[in-house]
Amino acid sequence: MKLKTIARTLAIMATGAALAGSAVAAQQGVTKDEVVVGSIQDLSGPLAGFSKPARNGMQMRVDEINAAGGVHGRKIKLVVEDSGYDPKKGILAAQKMVQKDQIFSMIGTIGTPVAMATMPILFEKNITHLFPLTAARQMYDPLHKLKFSFAAPYYDQIRNGVKWMSKERGAKSFCVIYQDDEFGLEIFHGAEAGLKEIGQKFTEVTTYKRGATDFAAQVAKMKGSNCDTVVMGTIIRETLGTIGTARKMGWNPNFIGTSASYTDLIHKLGGKAVEGFYSMHQVGVPYADDPSKNIRDWAARYKAQFNEDPGLFSAYGYVIADLFFQVANKTGPKLTTEAFVKTLESSTFPRDMFGSPVYSFTPKQHLGNTKSRASQIQNGKWVTVTDYLE
């Protein structure tokens, strides 16, 4: 009896070990019918004007993919959580998606501070952090097997932007206003490096806290330095506030920002005050009357689905979801994190209808693109005024 009991116990233990091994081998976020992806957006804070269209763009592409059969028979389930552009809320959102929703990958997280705070949570569970809606260098550097960025860094955007402003627009003296955090510092340091390359320095430097609404002191400070060009380490509200305040003070320098301030919301909300504003960017705003029939047709489908015209971040969201699909589809039926990463590290994506540059990734380079171009607001719309700069 004793031997039988021991044998039975050993059998139970072996079965348990086999089940445990099976559980370990299972890929989180992937079943025979579904692939779960997450995205952290700001649906209630200062970046809501970006995030709501981005969420819609992702959902539009996911719906199209699912209607066409999904990824090797698996439907994509998109889970979106709100951070309010607050890293603490972002951490809670990431924990919920990792533990409860069991996501396979995180795509399109918006905001440098939120992305920085949430990446460690993902990496601990072997979850990829893909194509965030921030162009901070920390999104790909230092190299990590699980983080990939598709956006030309703010640093390089504005480094090239100030040199272009000096050479092509005759800028002779530069000020800078930037958000006092990781995002703003990237722009400050990039512009500083660009000015150093052409033998210049800032005539004035000023900052603001995230969430600020009054920029009178900063504008007065810059105006007092007599700079003719202002580098903008700003997003939506801060861009409008800074330029609007300058106009009220009767000060009209050139203003140049990054992709963080390149959005149709700037001219829609800013009106005449923002005429002439420059920003560096990649993807173009998909206007409903765009010369391209592909863009016009896409915009019409978007409006039919969401009852509003698309914006720039609608296109970003669409592109992000499509990039994820292309990699997952190319990876094949046996979708694992390791296989997905290996596929992405050998992938090149051609230019799309939105004017994106070619994106290319390697095992040693997890940034898909370094190029950006300049556009200017002219007659209430963004008009591209350069080709891609490097």
Sequence and secondary structure as in RCSB ss.txt:
>XXXX:A:sequence
MKLKTIARTLAIMATGAALAGSAVAAQQGVTKDEVVVGSIQDLSGPLAGFSKPARNGMQMRVDEINAAGGVHGRK
IKLVVEDSGYDPKKGILAAQKMVQKDQIFSMIGTIGTPVAMATMPILFEKNITHLFPLTAARQMYDPLHKLKFSF
AAPYYDQIRNGVKWMSKERGAKSFCVIYQDDEFGLEIFHGAEAGLKEIGQKFTEVTTYKRGATDFAAQVAKMKGS
NCDTVVMGTIIRETLGTIGTARKMGWNPNFIGTSASYTDLIHKLGGKAVEGFYSMHQVGVPYADDPSKNIRDWAA
RYKAQFNEDPGLFSAYGYVIADLFFQVANKTGPKLTTEAFVKTLESSTFPRDMFGSPVYSFTPKQHLGNTKSRAS
QIQNGKWVTVTDYLE
>XXXX:A:secstr
 HHHHHHHHHHHHHHHHHHHHHHHHS TTB SSEEEEEEEE SSSTTHHHHHHHHHHHHHHHHHHHHTTTBTTBE
EEEEEEE TT HHHHHHHHHHIIIII  SEEE  B HHHHHHHHHHHHHTT EEES B   GGGT S  TTEEB 
S  HHHHHHHHHHHHHHHH    EEEEEESSHHHHHHHHHHHHHHHHTT  EEEEEEE TT    HHHHHHHHHT
T SEEEEE  HHHHHHHHHHHHHTT   EEEE GGG SHHHHHHHGGGGTT EEEESS    TT S HHHHHHHH
HHHHHHSS   HHHHHHHHHHHHHHHHHHHH SS  HHHHHHHHTT EE   TT    EE BTTB B    BEEE
EEETTEEEE S  B 
